[in-house]
């Protein structure tokens, strides 16, 4: 069963989704940046979109879903055509990065009330609005894979996404691991006072262990000494 939507759940889940967006957007931008400028018009098949069109499409969906949640309704998509993408790689990357920031910042500002409201999607289905933020991530991950496949077939190098590709250098892998660690740290909830205390106690216990052992040994020796004295007094009687 899906979890019951509560204000606390929606608030926490929204914040987690924002951090995931940041991470997924970064890797998608890395994939777009790997395309040589002269290959932005590359198609894997005559029925496919160009590399630049697919790249732009990935990042258009974030503001699309966030805007629908803000408005409380999905807009009429008309014929579904999207604007032509920039023809220069620098301009394409700048446009994609701007749309990524728009989606991330817009998601942060969404209220619990907006996210808990049920939105109808083109008459096909209706879900609590927060579900559509996950749709954006699912769509991004799926469509980004089309770009990595296109990079390989056009003869360009494929950058790391969740792990190394056949072209990944040690330096790139180190950068990827650092980004993943930062994303993990940002998404992790802050430890409670009790958890912080629990992590400190074992270190204190280890640190004080030698002192405790010395005290215990001294105490044992003292007991033995008192026992010996008592036995000697008993013998004199």
C-alpha positions as semicolon CSV with decimal commas, in nm:
position;residue;x (nm);y (nm);z (nm)
1;X;0,000;0,000;0,000
2;X;0,123;0,354;-0,068
3;X;0,213;0,553;0,242
4;X;-0,058;0,770;0,390
5;X;-0,003;1,132;0,294
6;X;0,061;1,342;0,601
7;X;0,201;1,694;0,624
8;X;0,521;1,556;0,775
9;X;0,564;1,291;0,505
10;X;0,503;1,540;0,222
11;X;0,746;1,793;0,368
12;X;1,025;1,538;0,412
13;X;0,962;1,378;0,071
14;X;0,965;1,716;-0,105
15;X;1,304;1,798;0,045
16;X;1,444;1,457;-0,052
17;X;1,315;1,502;-0,409
18;X;1,486;1,840;-0,436
19;X;1,822;1,686;-0,341
20;X;1,767;1,404;-0,590
21;X;1,682;1,658;-0,860
22;X;2,007;1,843;-0,797
23;X;2,206;1,520;-0,828
24;X;2,023;1,393;-1,139
25;X;2,038;1,733;-1,309
26;X;2,415;1,748;-1,255
27;X;2,471;1,411;-1,418
28;X;2,236;1,497;-1,706
29;X;2,426;1,821;-1,768
30;X;2,750;1,622;-1,770
31;X;2,605;1,398;-2,041
32;X;2,492;1,696;-2,250
33;X;2,837;1,856;-2,213
34;X;3,000;1,540;-2,352
35;X;2,845;1,590;-2,696
36;X;3,073;1,756;-2,952
37;X;2,918;2,078;-3,079
38;X;2,911;1,954;-3,438
39;X;2,706;1,652;-3,325
40;X;2,417;1,838;-3,156
41;X;2,202;1,759;-3,461
42;X;2,288;1,385;-3,446
43;X;2,002;1,132;-3,468
44;X;2,036;0,762;-3,393
45;X;1,744;0,695;-3,625
46;X;1,552;0,903;-3,875
47;X;1,245;0,891;-3,648
48;X;1,440;1,006;-3,343
49;X;1,480;1,360;-3,217
50;X;1,822;1,520;-3,242
51;X;2,061;1,505;-2,947
52;X;1,996;1,874;-2,870
53;X;1,618;1,828;-2,888
54;X;1,628;1,535;-2,646
55;X;1,858;1,727;-2,409
56;X;1,626;2,027;-2,403
57;X;1,321;1,801;-2,361
58;X;1,471;1,647;-2,045
59;X;1,501;1,983;-1,872
60;X;1,172;2,131;-1,997
61;X;0,973;1,876;-1,799
62;X;1,091;1,998;-1,456
63;X;0,942;2,349;-1,485
64;X;0,640;2,195;-1,663
65;X;0,547;1,976;-1,367
66;X;0,636;2,237;-1,104
67;X;0,429;2,498;-1,289
68;X;0,130;2,265;-1,305
69;X;0,149;2,200;-0,930
70;X;0,173;2,574;-0,862
71;X;-0,132;2,642;-1,080
72;X;-0,326;2,340;-0,955
73;X;-0,395;2,227;-1,312
74;X;-0,201;2,096;-1,611
75;X;-0,192;2,337;-1,906
76;X;-0,329;2,259;-2,249
77;X;-0,028;2,121;-2,439
78;X;-0,172;2,204;-2,780
79;X;0,014;2,012;-3,050
80;X;0,291;1,916;-2,805
81;X;0,562;2,085;-3,010
82;X;0,856;2,227;-2,821
83;X;1,071;2,528;-2,917
84;X;1,380;2,462;-3,125
85;X;1,686;2,410;-2,904
86;X;1,996;2,634;-2,920
87;X;2,240;2,540;-3,194
88;X;2,551;2,618;-2,985
89;X;2,655;2,386;-2,703
90;X;2,731;2,667;-2,457
91;X;2,384;2,814;-2,512
92;X;2,220;2,472;-2,482
93;X;2,399;2,400;-2,154
94;X;2,308;2,743;-2,017
95;X;1,941;2,691;-2,107
96;X;1,934;2,343;-1,952
97;X;2,105;2,463;-1,635
98;X;1,859;2,753;-1,601
99;X;1,562;2,514;-1,634
100;X;1,718;2,279;-1,378
101;X;1,754;2,566;-1,128
102;X;1,396;2,676;-1,199
103;X;1,267;2,327;-1,120
104;X;1,477;2,291;-0,804
105;X;1,393;2,633;-0,661
106;X;1,028;2,602;-0,762
107;X;0,999;2,267;-0,587
108;X;1,144;2,410;-0,266
109;X;0,871;2,677;-0,266
110;X;0,578;2,437;-0,317
111;X;0,351;2,428;-0,013
112;X;0,228;2,115;0,158
113;X;-0,125;2,207;0,053
114;X;-0,021;2,229;-0,313
115;X;0,164;1,897;-0,298
116;X;-0,120;1,710;-0,127
117;X;-0,382;1,829;-0,376
118;X;-0,494;1,579;-0,639
119;X;-0,419;1,681;-1,000
120;X;-0,579;1,533;-1,309
121;X;-0,324;1,456;-1,580
122;X;-0,483;1,515;-1,920
123;X;-0,785;1,305;-1,824
124;X;-0,569;0,993;-1,813
125;X;-0,505;0,968;-1,438
126;X;-0,513;1,168;-1,117
127;X;-0,255;1,163;-0,838
128;X;-0,150;1,373;-0,541
129;X;0,063;1,650;-0,691
130;X;0,384;1,538;-0,521
131;X;0,378;1,226;-0,738
132;X;0,444;1,434;-1,049
133;X;0,780;1,547;-0,910
134;X;0,880;1,180;-0,911
135;X;0,754;1,158;-1,268
136;X;1,003;1,428;-1,362
137;X;1,288;1,228;-1,210
138;X;1,174;0,904;-1,374
139;X;1,146;1,080;-1,710
140;X;1,489;1,242;-1,671
141;X;1,661;0,913;-1,587
142;X;1,494;0,730;-1,875
143;X;1,561;1,001;-2,133
144;X;1,917;1,066;-2,018
145;X;1,991;0,704;-2,111
146;X;1,893;0,787;-2,470
147;X;2,159;1,058;-2,470
148;X;2,432;0,826;-2,337
149;X;2,339;0,571;-2,604
150;X;2,359;0,844;-2,870
151;X;2,702;0,953;-2,743
152;X;2,835;0,601;-2,789
153;X;2,696;0,554;-3,140
154;X;2,814;0,898;-3,260
155;X;3,167;0,809;-3,144
156;X;3,189;1,050;-2,847
157;X;3,304;0,958;-2,496
158;X;3,037;0,861;-2,244
159;X;3,079;1,029;-1,902
160;X;3,004;0,854;-1,572
161;X;2,648;0,872;-1,446
162;X;2,594;0,645;-1,143
163;X;2,920;0,467;-1,201
164;X;3,209;0,461;-1,445
165;X;3,167;0,411;-1,817
166;X;3,427;0,250;-2,042
167;X;3,569;0,601;-2,097
168;X;3,584;0,719;-1,735
169;X;3,918;0,835;-1,599
170;X;4,024;0,806;-1,234
171;X;3,989;1,182;-1,195
172;X;3,631;1,176;-1,327
173;X;3,545;0,884;-1,099
174;X;3,682;1,071;-0,800
175;X;3,468;1,372;-0,886
176;X;3,162;1,149;-0,924
177;X;3,218;0,985;-0,586
178;X;3,255;1,327;-0,422
179;X;2,928;1,444;-0,578
180;X;2,746;1,130;-0,465
181;X;2,880;1,171;-0,110
182;X;2,770;1,536;-0,103
183;X;2,423;1,442;-0,228
184;X;2,396;1,165;0,032
185;X;2,504;1,397;0,314
186;X;2,259;1,666;0,203
187;X;1,967;1,421;0,190
188;X;2,044;1,256;0,524
189;X;1,838;1,388;0,819
190;X;2,028;1,562;1,095
191;X;2,105;1,326;1,387
192;X;1,900;1,372;1,702
193;X;2,057;1,469;2,035
194;X;2,022;1,107;2,152
195;X;2,192;0,973;1,836
196;X;2,481;1,219;1,875
197;X;2,523;1,114;2,238
198;X;2,518;0,746;2,139
199;X;2,797;0,796;1,886
200;X;3,010;0,976;2,143
201;X;2,975;0,717;2,423
202;X;3,161;0,434;2,251
203;X;3,457;0,662;2,177
204;X;3,465;0,777;2,539
205;X;3,443;0,418;2,657
206;X;3,735;0,313;2,435
207;X;3,938;0,615;2,543
208;X;3,880;0,544;2,912
209;X;3,919;0,167;2,882
210;X;4,291;0,158;2,986
211;X;4,220;0,375;3,290
212;X;3,931;0,151;3,390
213;X;4,148;-0,158;3,349
214;X;4,419;-0,008;3,573
215;X;4,163;0,087;3,839
216;X;4,007;-0,259;3,824
217;X;4,351;-0,424;3,859
218;X;4,438;-0,199;4,152
219;X;4,106;-0,274;4,319
220;X;4,159;-0,647;4,275
221;X;4,508;-0,626;4,423
222;X;4,375;-0,427;4,717
223;X;4,111;-0,690;4,785
224;X;4,372;-0,965;4,776
225;X;4,594;-0,764;5,010
226;X;4,311;-0,719;5,261
227;X;4,235;-1,088;5,239
228;X;4,597;-1,181;5,310
229;X;4,611;-0,950;5,615
230;X;4,289;-1,094;5,750
231;X;4,420;-1,448;5,711
232;X;4,743;-1,352;5,892
233;X;4,552;-1,205;6,186
234;X;4,340;-1,516;6,204
235;X;4,653;-1,732;6,220
236;X;4,796;-1,530;6,513
237;X;4,483;-1,595;6,714
